[in-house]
Amino acid sequence: MEFDWQYVFSLFTLKMFWQACVTVIAISSLAWVLGLMFGFVVASAKMSSYRWLSLPASLYIWFFRSVPLLVLLVFTYNLPQLFPVTRPVLGVPFLAGLVSLVLTEAAYMAEIHRGGLLSVAKGQREAGHALNIGFLGVQRLIVIPQAFRISMPTMTNEFVTIIKLSSLVSAISLPELLQVGQRLYSENFMVLETLLGVAIYYVLIVTLFSTILQFLEKRLDIFSRKPQTLTEAECDHLKTQLAATPKTETTVQKGIPPALQLQGLTKAYGSHQVLKDINMNINMGDVVSIIGPSGSGKTTLIRTLNTLETLDDGEVVLFGESFVAKPSQLNAAQCKAGMLRIGMVFQNFNLFAHKTVLQNLMLAPSYHKLYSEQDNQQQALYLLDRVGLLAHAHKYPHQLSGGQQQRVAIARTLALAPDIILFDEPTSALDPEMVGEVLKVIQDLAKDGMTLIIVTHEMDFALSVSDRIVMMEDGAIKVSASPQAILDLDNDSYHYARLRAFMGLA
């Protein structure tokens, strides 16, 4: 029997096939969108530290990835026989098919989402926390956009899979493409020609939506975007505008009470004591450098000062009010208010990769509703000019050098006008030639009277910029002294001699 091409072409003029296409598109799109949303909930539950959430989510994924979709379709469509109350919904082939597809796809989408969420670095969450952005805000503004971009290619592939799986819905008599084709070739016995026509319809649908989703994927791909550097004329124009705009500056008030009082801070990881009864007062406007060998507890100490780490015992008093204590004694309202007064600059920058430099600076003030949109942008541009990066306002973090990224991180911290800034080894991730540009910015902040607590390995810098240098070793403060006292060779006590040897002054 000769293959009838004319019949194949005639299939593209039949109204019932185009109606079936609409059905395929509708059920596939709804299943993808609903599966994407429900799958995110399941993924979040599976990643939870609470077993009562993670265990049911894991069982859901295991079960619905194991059950064949065809079996689930037939079971769901016939469920009204056991539970008549479900007939208005599950008795309708389209809705029964949609429910089955969503239940199955949510299990697969959950694993796709989980992969995307796991790929977002922990430092991104910590940076959000340091900017006093709540858990839901961090998820909405920082984590989910980055995870979605990473997961997008796999989710596009999953949409194609759903379109093809929609052909199984013909088993419950939904008039989609395959079911219409089967009905037609059962009447005219032109099986190959009809199935070829059905296949072409599917190819057209897949091609159309793959193109749309790939376009969206490219739009989300920030790494393919070209750097946008402002011209000198554009920078001069912005500087003229900024000169006429009032700026938010930190007001430095020397005196009592101290900016920070550390009282008996103790912290252990298992049997390892990281902090041992740390006591220290830091006045407003002080610049304190914390030095010491690796593992001495320096970073853990400053991470407790903005609640990135919890304390086993002790208390941090901020401007005369309790701020950080043992979790059981933590006052959430006071803690939240205090967080806005303490900024932090991380060793690895932790800039938000999915946002431009300007957007990085504007994110936290916008979240906290500190300024109007226009004032927020003006303040962000002023701070970028202050750290010498105004021309790079519309670039993404990956388009900057390490030194530039760290200066952006400092400007982002300044955007909340904190009273105190914590620096966690701000130059250790930089090439030697980039260290100077970051230290210059920190030095300028010190000259302006900012209260700075700096964990650093830059000994010359510590000596030149600090009011006090604190040496930690084995989780305890061994020496706390001014640079002048450290350089005074008349003090030959063991701890001072150890400090000078560590700093290369002996």
C-alpha positions in Angstrom: 0.0 0.0 0.0 1.5 3.3 -1.1 2.2 6.0 1.6 -0.4 8.8 1.2 1.4 12.1 1.7 -1.6 14.1 0.6 -3.6 12.6 3.5 -0.8 13.6 5.9 -0.9 17.2 4.8 -4.7 17.2 5.0 -4.4 16.5 8.8 -3.1 20.0 9.3 -6.4 21.4 8.1 -8.6 19.5 10.5 -10.1 21.5 13.3 -10.2 18.6 15.8 -6.4 18.3 15.6 -5.9 22.0 16.4 -8.4 21.7 19.3 -6.4 18.7 20.5 -3.2 20.9 20.3 -4.8 23.5 22.6 -5.6 20.7 25.0 -2.0 19.4 25.0 -0.6 22.9 25.5 -3.1 23.7 28.3 -2.6 20.5 30.3 1.2 20.6 29.8 1.6 24.2 30.7 -0.6 23.9 33.8 1.2 20.7 34.9 4.6 22.4 34.5 3.6 25.6 36.4 1.8 23.8 39.2 4.4 21.1 39.4 7.1 23.7 39.6 5.4 25.5 42.5 4.4 22.4 44.4 7.8 20.9 43.7 9.5 23.9 45.3 7.4 23.3 48.5 8.4 19.7 48.5 12.1 20.5 47.9 12.1 23.0 50.7 10.5 20.5 53.0 13.0 17.8 52.1 15.9 20.2 52.9 14.4 21.1 56.2 16.3 20.2 59.4 13.0 19.0 60.9 12.3 15.3 60.4 8.6 15.8 60.4 9.0 17.8 57.2 11.9 16.1 55.5 10.7 12.5 55.9 7.2 13.0 54.3 8.8 15.0 51.5 11.3 12.2 50.8 8.6 9.6 50.9 6.5 11.6 48.5 9.4 12.0 46.0 10.2 8.3 46.3 6.6 7.1 45.7 5.6 9.3 42.8 8.9 8.8 41.0 8.3 5.0 41.3 4.7 4.8 40.2 4.3 4.7 36.4 2.3 7.7 35.1 -0.2 5.4 33.2 -1.0 3.5 36.4 -1.5 6.8 38.3 -3.8 8.2 35.5 -6.1 5.1 35.5 -6.2 5.0 39.3 -6.9 8.7 39.6 -9.7 8.7 37.0 -11.4 5.7 38.7 -10.9 7.0 42.2 -14.5 8.4 42.3 -15.7 4.7 42.4 -14.1 4.5 45.9 -14.8 8.2 46.9 -17.8 9.5 45.1 -17.2 13.0 46.5 -14.2 13.4 44.2 -16.4 12.8 41.0 -16.9 16.5 40.2 -13.1 16.9 39.8 -11.6 13.5 39.1 -14.5 12.4 37.0 -13.5 15.0 34.4 -10.7 13.5 32.1 -8.8 16.8 31.8 -8.7 17.4 35.6 -7.9 13.8 36.4 -5.0 14.0 33.9 -3.9 17.3 35.3 -3.9 16.0 38.9 -1.9 12.9 37.9 0.7 14.9 35.9 1.1 17.5 38.7 1.6 14.8 41.3 4.2 13.1 39.2 6.0 16.2 38.0 6.2 17.7 41.5 8.3 14.8 42.6 10.8 15.4 39.7 10.6 19.2 40.0 11.4 18.9 43.7 14.8 17.2 42.9 15.5 19.9 40.2 14.7 22.6 42.7 16.8 20.9 45.4 19.8 20.9 43.0 19.4 24.6 42.3 19.0 25.5 46.0 22.0 23.5 47.0 24.1 25.2 44.3 23.5 28.7 45.9 26.5 29.2 48.2 26.0 29.4 52.0 27.7 32.8 51.9 24.8 34.3 50.0 22.4 33.4 52.8 25.0 34.7 55.4 25.3 38.0 53.5 21.5 38.4 53.5 21.5 37.7 57.3 24.3 40.2 57.8 22.1 42.8 56.0 19.3 41.9 58.5 17.1 40.5 55.8 14.7 37.9 57.2 14.6 34.2 56.2 11.7 34.6 53.8 13.3 37.8 52.4 16.6 36.0 51.8 14.7 33.2 50.0 12.7 35.5 47.9 15.3 38.1 47.0 18.5 36.1 47.0 18.3 32.4 47.0 15.3 31.5 44.8 16.2 33.9 41.8 19.7 32.3 41.7 18.4 28.8 42.1 15.8 29.3 39.4 18.4 30.6 37.0 20.6 27.5 37.6 17.7 25.1 37.3 16.2 26.7 34.2 17.8 24.4 31.6 16.7 21.3 33.4 13.2 22.7 33.9 13.0 23.5 30.2 13.8 19.9 29.4 11.2 18.8 31.9 8.5 20.8 30.1 9.4 19.0 26.9 9.0 15.7 28.8 5.6 16.8 30.1 4.4 17.6 26.5 5.3 14.1 25.4 3.9 12.4 28.5 0.5 14.2 27.9 -0.1 11.6 25.2 -0.7 9.0 28.0 -3.8 11.0 29.0 -5.5 9.4 26.0 -5.9 6.3 28.3 -8.7 8.1 30.1 -10.4 9.3 26.9 -9.1 12.9 27.0 -9.4 14.2 23.4 -5.7 15.1 23.0 -3.5 14.6 19.9 -2.9 10.8 20.2 -6.5 10.1 21.2 -7.8 12.0 18.2 -5.3 10.3 15.9 -6.3 6.8 17.2 -9.9 7.6 16.6 -9.1 8.7 13.1 -7.0 5.7 12.0 -9.5 3.3 13.5 -11.9 4.6 10.9 -9.7 4.8 7.8 -6.9 2.4 8.8 -4.2 4.8 7.7 -2.1 4.2 10.8 1.4 5.3 9.7 0.1 8.5 8.0 -2.0 9.5 11.0 0.8 8.8 13.5 3.2 10.8 11.4 0.8 13.7 11.5 0.5 13.4 15.2 4.3 13.3 15.6 4.6 16.5 13.5 2.1 18.2 15.7 4.1 17.3 18.8 7.3 18.4 17.2 5.8 21.8 16.4 4.5 22.3 20.0 7.8 21.2 21.5 9.8 23.5 19.1 7.6 26.5 19.9 7.8 26.2 23.6 11.4 25.1 23.7 12.2 28.3 21.8 10.3 30.4 24.2 11.9 28.8 27.3 15.4 29.0 25.8 14.8 32.7 25.1 13.9 33.1 28.8 16.9 31.1 29.8 19.2 33.4 27.8 17.6 36.4 29.4 18.4 35.0 32.8 22.0 34.1 31.8 23.9 37.1 33.4 27.3 35.5 32.5 26.7 36.1 28.8 26.0 39.8 29.2 28.6 42.3 28.2 30.1 44.6 30.9 28.5 48.0 30.9 31.1 50.6 32.0 29.9 54.2 32.3 31.8 56.7 30.2 33.8 59.5 31.9 31.1 62.0 30.7 28.3 59.8 32.3 30.3 59.6 35.5 30.8 63.4 35.6 27.1 63.9 35.0 26.2 61.6 37.9 28.8 63.3 40.2 27.2 66.6 39.4 23.8 65.2 40.4 25.2 63.6 43.6 26.9 66.8 44.7 23.4 68.4 45.0 21.9 65.5 46.9 22.1 65.2 50.7 24.0 62.2 51.9 23.4 59.8 54.8 26.5 59.7 56.9 27.2 57.8 60.1 27.3 60.1 63.1 30.2 59.2 65.4 29.6 59.8 69.1 32.6 59.1 71.3 32.0 58.2 75.0 29.9 56.0 77.2 28.4 53.5 76.9 30.9 51.5 74.8 29.7 50.5 71.4 30.3 46.8 72.2 30.8 45.0 75.5 31.8 41.4 75.2 31.2 39.6 78.4 32.4 36.1 79.0 31.8 34.8 75.4 32.1 31.0 75.2 31.6 28.8 72.2 32.4 25.2 71.5 32.0 22.8 68.5 31.5 19.5 70.2 34.5 19.0 72.5 36.6 21.7 70.8 36.4 25.0 72.7 36.7 27.8 70.1 36.1 30.8 72.4 37.1 30.8 76.0 35.6 33.5 78.2 36.2 36.4 75.9 35.9 39.8 77.6 36.5 43.1 75.8 35.0 46.7 75.5 35.1 48.6 72.2 34.2 52.3 72.2 32.5 54.2 69.5 35.1 55.3 66.9 37.6 52.6 67.9 39.5 50.6 65.2 40.3 47.2 66.6 42.4 44.7 64.7 42.2 41.0 65.7 45.1 38.9 64.8 46.4 35.4 65.6 47.2 32.1 64.1 44.7 30.1 62.1 42.2 28.3 64.3 42.6 30.8 67.2 38.9 31.8 67.1 39.1 35.2 65.4 36.5 34.6 62.7 34.2 32.8 65.2 34.4 35.7 67.5 33.2 38.3 65.0 30.6 36.0 63.6 29.0 35.8 67.1 28.8 39.6 67.0 26.1 39.6 64.3 24.5 36.3 65.3 25.9 34.2 62.4 27.1 31.9 65.3 25.3 31.3 68.5 26.9 31.5 71.9 27.1 28.7 74.5 27.5 31.3 77.2 28.2 35.0 77.7 26.6 38.2 76.3 27.2 40.9 73.8 26.0 44.3 74.9 25.4 46.9 72.1 25.3 50.5 73.1 24.3 49.6 76.6 21.5 47.1 75.6 21.7 43.3 75.5 22.1 42.2 71.9 23.5 38.6 71.6 23.3 36.0 74.3 22.6 32.3 74.6 19.7 31.3 72.3 17.4 30.8 75.3 18.0 34.4 76.4 18.0 36.1 73.0 15.5 38.9 72.6 14.4 38.8 69.0 13.2 42.4 68.8 16.4 43.8 70.3 18.5 41.5 68.1 16.8 42.6 64.9 17.2 46.3 65.8 20.8 45.8 66.7 21.6 44.0 63.5 20.9 47.2 61.6 23.7 48.9 63.5 26.3 46.3 62.7 27.5 45.7 59.2 29.8 42.9 58.0 32.2 42.5 55.1 33.1 38.9 54.3 36.4 37.3 53.2 34.8 36.0 50.0 32.8 39.2 49.2 29.4 37.3 49.1 28.0 39.7 46.5 24.6 38.7 45.1 25.6 37.3 41.7 22.2 37.8 40.0 22.1 41.5 40.7 24.2 44.4 39.3 26.6 46.3 41.5 24.0 49.1 41.9 21.3 46.6 42.8 23.5 45.0 45.4 23.7 48.3 47.2 20.0 49.1 46.9 18.7 45.7 48.0 18.9 46.0 51.8 17.8 49.6 52.1 14.8 48.8 49.8 13.9 45.8 51.9 14.0 47.8 55.1 12.2 50.8 53.4 14.9 53.2 54.6 14.6 55.6 51.6 12.4 56.3 48.6 13.5 54.5 45.4 15.1 57.7 44.0 16.9 58.5 47.2 18.1 54.9 47.6 19.6 55.0 44.1 21.3 58.3 44.8 22.7 57.0 48.0 24.0 53.9 46.3 25.7 55.9 43.5 27.3 58.2 46.1 28.7 55.2 48.0 30.0 53.7 44.7 31.7 57.0 44.0 33.1 57.0 47.5 34.9 53.6 46.9 35.9 54.6 43.4 33.5 52.4 41.4 30.9 54.7 40.0 31.7 53.7 36.4 31.0 50.1 37.2 27.5 50.6 38.7 25.7 48.5 36.0 28.2 45.6 35.9 27.6 42.2 37.6 29.9 41.0 40.3 31.6 38.4 38.1 32.6 41.2 35.7 34.8 42.9 38.4 38.2 42.1 39.8 38.5 40.7 43.4 39.6 44.1 44.8 36.6 45.8 43.1 34.2 43.2 44.4 35.4 43.7 47.9 35.0 47.5 47.6 31.5 46.9 46.4 30.9 44.7 49.5 32.1 47.5 51.7 29.8 50.0 49.9 26.9 47.6 50.3 27.5 47.4 54.0 27.7 51.2 54.3 24.3 51.5 52.5 22.6 50.6 55.8 24.6 53.3 57.6 25.8 51.0 60.3 27.5 52.2 63.5 30.0 49.3 63.5 31.5 47.4 60.7 33.0 43.9 61.1 35.7 42.8 58.6 36.5 39.1 58.3 39.9 38.9 56.7 38.8 41.3 53.9 42.0 40.9 51.8 42.9 37.2 52.2 41.0 36.2 49.0 42.8 38.9 46.9 45.8 38.9 44.8 48.7 41.0 46.4 48.3 43.9 43.9 44.6 44.2 44.8 45.1 44.3 48.6 46.1 48.0 48.6 42.9 49.3 47.0 40.8 47.6 49.7 43.0 48.6 52.6 42.8 52.2 51.3 39.0 52.2 51.6 39.2 50.7 55.1 41.8 53.3 56.1 39.5 56.1 54.9 36.6 54.7 57.0 38.9 54.7 60.0 39.9 58.3 59.3 36.1 59.2 59.2 35.7 57.8 62.7 33.9 54.6 61.9 34.0 51.9 64.5 35.8 49.0 62.9 36.6 45.5 64.0 39.0 43.9 61.6 40.2 40.3 61.5 43.4 40.6 59.4 46.8 39.1 58.5 48.0 42.4 57.2 50.3 43.3 60.1 51.7 46.6 58.8 48.1 47.7 58.1 47.0 46.7 61.6 49.8 48.8 63.1 49.1 51.8 61.0 45.3 52.0 61.3 44.4 50.5 64.7 43.7 52.1 68.0 44.1 48.6 69.5 45.5 45.3 68.4 44.1 42.1 69.9 45.9 38.8 69.6 44.0 35.6 70.0 45.4 32.1 70.5 43.7 28.9 71.5 40.3 30.6 71.7 41.5 33.3 74.2 42.7 36.9 74.1 46.4 36.8 74.9 47.2 40.5 74.4 45.1 43.6 73.9 47.3 46.7 73.4 47.8 49.9 71.3 50.3 49.8 68.5 52.6 52.1 70.5 52.6 49.6 73.4 53.4 46.7 71.1 56.3 48.6 69.6 57.6 49.5 73.0 60.5 47.0 73.4 60.8 47.7 77.1 57.8 45.4 77.7 59.4 42.0 77.3 56.7 39.8 78.9 56.1 36.5 77.3 52.8 37.4 75.6 54.2 40.7 74.2 57.2 38.8 72.9 55.0 36.2 71.3 52.9 38.9 69.7 55.9 40.7 68.3 57.3 37.5 67.0 53.9 36.7 65.3 53.8 40.1 63.7 57.4 39.8 62.5 58.6 42.6 64.7 61.0 40.6 66.8 
